[in-house]
Amino acid sequence: MGQALSIKSCDFQAAKNNEEHHTRAFSSQRLIVRRGQNFTLTLNFRTPVRTFLSTLKQVSFIAQTGEQHSKTNKTEAKFPVSSLGDREGWSAAVEERDDLSWTVSVTTPADAVIGHYSLLLQVSCRKQYPLGQFTLLFNPWNKDDPVFLQNEAQCSEYVLNQNGLIYLGTADCIQEEPWDFGQFQTDVMDLSLDLLSVDKQVEEWSQPARVAHVLGALLHVVKEKSVLPTPHTQAIQEGALLYKRRGSAPILRQWLTGQGRPVYEGQAWVFAAVVCTVLRCLGIPARVVTMFASAQSTGGGLLVDEYYNEEGIQNGEGQKGRIWIFQTYIECWMARPDLSQGYDGWQILCPRAPSGGGVLESCDLVPVRAVKEGELQLSPAVSDLFAAVNASCVVWKCCEDGKLELTNSNTKYVGDSISTKVVGSDRCEDITQNYKYPEGSLQEKEVLDRVQRERMKYGKDNGMHPPIHEPADPLYLYLEAPSSFPLGGDEQLSVTMVNRSDQEKEVQLVIGAQAVFYNGAFAAKLWQQQNSFRLRANQVMRITTSLSFSYFERSPPENSFLRITAMATHSDTSLSCFAQKDVAICRPHLVIKMPERTEQYQPLMVLVSIHNSLDSPMKDCVISIFGRGLIHRERRYRLGTVWPGNTLCTELQFTPTQLGLQRLTVEADCNVFQNLTSYRSVTVVAPELPA
């Protein structure tokens, strides 16, 4: 029988199976399925099989993955073809049969190793027929898979949605960046699994925690090697070489293949977006989360020092970390059977510099709940993350003689407005309550006290409350500044001085503006104003000034923020008053006008306009438009110059091809700025059939 029975062909029914497994967006030709869920295939025989019925019990499937597959490490499975299936392991059941074909339902276990598989049919101990290849992914739709998400809308958002939004800016001015995750591009899946193959413990690819650890560590190392750091100098003139930040797939290809345009900017949010793409691609629910005012590199300490000179300009970096204007993280969803009960759900991926443990150990996976509860013993990264959302900032004045003086500073509120995209909507969701208890609550106090005791136990306590130096005759300072500042525009800011003593004070006030990068690093001094005046007893004085781009000594570097500072000193004490505010720089607005609904295969008209609010011309303007399912390839249009006060409009037309909610993204570049993006969504519906 083994010699006579032969296979003519095997139809993997890729289009049907992929549709049922939520992988149709990958391909309709390659079989890509999710574990714990059956798929069907059809075996076509060269000769009728009725004469071999007595020996058909010998027919089995063999599934193999990895370079050195074996039953021992669960990278090879042999299972018979029968009329019954096995819900626990690999199984195959005949659903339909005739003389020349079988339709077989194959079921994979919910804890199977993910990866590329070869499928063979064994008809005797010596005869095997290779049937083809398929890819097995994690399955958030299966309740037995650790990545199971019960909410269908969350599965659609955190696994299937390719149109992302990443939140940048400041807590007072949150700005959204449209992002194409592109997890269903076929080469993204192949690149992701190729990257994973660096880990030789293939049998552990059944565990999403292991896969997330490995991918987070390796992508971090690749990013550090392949991407130049954010420019802090003018070495890259006017940002002319900044890459186009449109989506994950081109960056992932660059990181892993070294081909194509170099990536010149190693910002954390770009890294987070690429990792999110790879996790979603392999079936692990993931999202990008932005924390505003995040304490970084503190070593777990809850006090961060900042240093400013007597003019209020940032002066060096402290030994205890730095407050970033924003920081992005990746959260991925999974059960954690490796931890004690209560830590399932969202996990934070925390890459770090490789240590003696090697590259694959240079990443932690921290439950969000552990951060909120301050469970420092769970992982070294918990201490760093807890500090990121709970640290206090101490501001010091560096005097000309080298002496450091404590300032009476308004303490920064870190871990503010932790944000991510709303499920099924292009709105922003504040998830700060997942990371910390409300400020001033009893629960917050209990957690902070427990963390302080834990740190003292191991001799790591540097305090958690800023030092207090209250003079007998205090001076109070309050800074009011806008949350955003238009590029090329001007705004009002004010400083209020309060003398609550019975003595007149002679006050020196310095108000300044400097440019800082998102990671809190000083970029450039831009403007400064000094005032000297007498403040009478119990007097309240408000000083208002106009701040204009025309006052600046130079233009702020690309992708920087304005840091407005005010420092006041009076003759009776050495304690200076200090206040600051980080302000987002808003570039001209790119407007897209298009209908909310349109028909498939019908021309769609779009109007794009850009208004020049600057006092100088915007030269060499180029817009690019792209959108999966809307435009076959990216289109670029040269618009020339937009003069001050003018609005340039252009009408575009294209033909949507894919049904459903699609996103059009428009990007503008000119001599003044790059990567100005805007987007609109449109629902593409099927054409109406003639009556």
HELIX and SHEET records of a PDB file:
HELIX    1   1 ALA A   14  GLU A   20  1                                   7    
HELIX    2   2 ARG A   50  GLN A   58  5                                   9    
HELIX    3   3 GLU A  152  CYS A  155  1                                   4    
HELIX    4   4 SER A  156  LEU A  160  3                                   5    
HELIX    5   5 THR A  186  LEU A  196  1                                  11    
HELIX    6   6 VAL A  202  SER A  206  5                                   5    
HELIX    7   7 PRO A  208  SER A  226  1                                  19    
HELIX    8   8 GLN A  237  GLY A  239  5                                   3    
HELIX    9   9 SER A  248  THR A  257  1                                  10    
HELIX   10  10 ALA A  268  CYS A  281  1                                  14    
HELIX   11  11 VAL A  359  GLU A  361  5                                   3    
HELIX   12  12 VAL A  368  GLU A  373  1                                   6    
HELIX   13  13 LEU A  376  LEU A  378  5                                   3    
HELIX   14  14 PRO A  380  ASN A  390  1                                  11    
HELIX   15  15 THR A  432  TYR A  435  1                                   4    
HELIX   16  16 LEU A  442  LYS A  457  1                                  16    
HELIX   17  17 PHE A  549  TYR A  551  5                                   3    
SHEET    1   A 9 ILE A   7  ASP A  11  0                                        
SHEET    2   A 9 PHE A  39  PHE A  45 -1                                        
SHEET    3   A 9 SER A 101  THR A 107 -1                                        
SHEET    4   A 9 SER A  91  ARG A  97 -1                                        
SHEET    5   A 9 GLU A  76  SER A  82  1                                        
SHEET    6   A 9 SER A  60  THR A  65 -1                                        
SHEET    7   A 9 GLY A 115  GLN A 122 -1                                        
SHEET    8   A 9 GLN A 128  LEU A 137 -1                                        
SHEET    9   A 9 LEU A  31  ARG A  34  1                                        
SHEET    1   B 2 ASN A 163  THR A 170  0                                        
SHEET    2   B 2 CYS A 173  ASP A 180 -1                                        
SHEET    1   C 6 CYS A 363  PRO A 367  0                                        
SHEET    2   C 6 GLY A 345  PRO A 351 -1                                        
SHEET    3   C 6 ARG A 322  MET A 334 -1                                        
SHEET    4   C 6 ALA A 286  GLN A 296 -1                                        
SHEET    5   C 6 ASP A 416  LYS A 421 -1                                        
SHEET    6   C 6 CYS A 428  ASP A 430 -1                                        
SHEET    1   D 5 LEU A 303  ASN A 309  0                                        
SHEET    2   D 5 SER A 392  CYS A 398  1                                        
SHEET    3   D 5 LEU A 404  SER A 409 -1                                        
SHEET    4   D 5 SER A 576  CYS A 586  1                                        
SHEET    5   D 5 SER A 484  PRO A 486  1                                        
SHEET    1   E 7 LEU A 303  ASN A 309  0                                        
SHEET    2   E 7 SER A 392  CYS A 398  1                                        
SHEET    3   E 7 LEU A 404  SER A 409 -1                                        
SHEET    4   E 7 SER A 576  CYS A 586  1                                        
SHEET    5   E 7 PHE A 561  HIS A 570 -1                                        
SHEET    6   E 7 LYS A 505  VAL A 516 -1                                        
SHEET    7   E 7 PHE A 522  LEU A 535 -1                                        
SHEET    1   F 3 LEU A 475  GLU A 480  0                                        
SHEET    2   F 3 ASP A 490  ASN A 499 -1                                        
SHEET    3   F 3 VAL A 540  SER A 548 -1                                        
SHEET    1   G 3 LEU A 590  LYS A 593  0                                        
SHEET    2   G 3 LEU A 604  HIS A 611 -1                                        
SHEET    3   G 3 THR A 647  PHE A 654 -1                                        
SHEET    1   H 5 ARG A 597  GLU A 599  0                                        
SHEET    2   H 5 LEU A 676  VAL A 685  1                                        
SHEET    3   H 5 GLY A 660  ASP A 669 -1                                        
SHEET    4   H 5 MET A 618  PHE A 626 -1                                        
SHEET    5   H 5 ARG A 635  VAL A 642 -1                                        
END                                                                             
